[in-house]
């Protein structure tokens, strides 16, 4: 019986030697990838800001929770430099997204709005970055520069049937403003853009007789737009 113990010990040594120990990997720095799809538009009296949070870190680790989303807006200076811009840019709070699925992480859409009155009459830059661990931020996102103008009013339109089609008209706004026209017929699930106008009038030559059409108009100036007008039915 005593002879069995050395043999068993050798067997243990042989089996232990069969395992492979890989290189020791350093812990992930947990730095998120940068946001790449930041978009900003002035609509009515708000700046509407949208983007998607990154699902993974720079070393491809799935992100479950964010500790912070840092959104900043500040005056544009040329040449543009993120460090000098961020030093004076104003930070705005952004709600964190719900926890992500680590087995199948997905980008999460984020939307927030800022009062136009904070930046009216200025050319500003908007950018965002995220963090999984405090003070370990991603690089800044694509930056969006825009002129923040006096909010545009929704046009007050009227419509009438003419030999040329449905004629729409409304009061002119300030110089440089154009207009986008939408139509919705019974077969459309939502309004469809049918044209633009530089003057406060538009004729829709393709309106079909005998059915109701619903028109809305949006005023435009640069990266600013009004809220949609009240619906005009004819």
Residue, then its C-alpha position, 0 to 999 in steps of 0.5 A: x500500500x505504501x508504494x501507491x502513494x509515490x505513484x499517486x504523487x507523480x500522477x498529480x505532478x504530471x496532471x498539474x504540469x499539463x495546464x497552461x497559464x497565460x500572460x497576466x493581463x492588466x485591469x481595464x482602464x475602463x475609459x469609454x469610447x468617444x461619442x461620435x454622433x452628437x447632434x444639436x438643433x435650435x427648435x423653438x426656444x430650446x437647443x435640442x441635443x441628441x447622441x448615443x452612449x458608447x456600449x464599450x470601452x477603448x479596450x472593448x470591455x462592455x459598459x454596464x453603468x456610466x458614472x457621469x455624462x459631461x455635457x458642455x456648451x461654451x463660446x467658440x474660439x478660433x483656432x478651436x482647442x478642447x482644453x481652452x474651450x472646456x475651461x470656460x464652457x458651462x456644464x449641464x446635467x444629463x440623466x444617466x441611461x439605465x444599466x446595459x446588458x453586459x452580454x449584448x451591450x447596446x448604444x443608448x440614445x440620450x436626448x436633452x434640451x437647453x434654453x436658448x436664452x442661455x446663449x442667444x446671439x452667440x456662436x457656441x460649441x457643444x460637446x460631450x464626454x462620458x465616464x465609467x469611473x469618476x475622473x476617467x473620461x472618454x475623449x470629447x465627442x465630435x463638437x457641434x458649432x452653431x449660431x444661437x439666434x432669436x427663436x423663430x415663431x411658428x408660421x400662422x398659415x391659411x390655405x385656399x384652393x386655386x386653379x394652380x393647386x392649394x395656395x398656402x400663405x402666412x406672415x413673413x418673418x425677419x430677413x433670411x428666414x425660409x420655410x419648409x412645407x409639409x402635407x399629410x393626406x389620409x394615406x400618409x401616416x405622418x406629414x411628408x415634406x413637399x417643398x421649401x419657400x424663400x417667401x411667405x407663400x407656396x402652391x401645392x400643384x399635386x394636391x388631389x381634389x376630393x380628399x382632405x389635406x393637412x398642411x404644416x409649415x416650419x420656419x428655418x434660419x441656419x441651424x434654427x427652426x420654429x416649432x411646426x405651425x398649427x395644422x391647416x386643413x383643406 
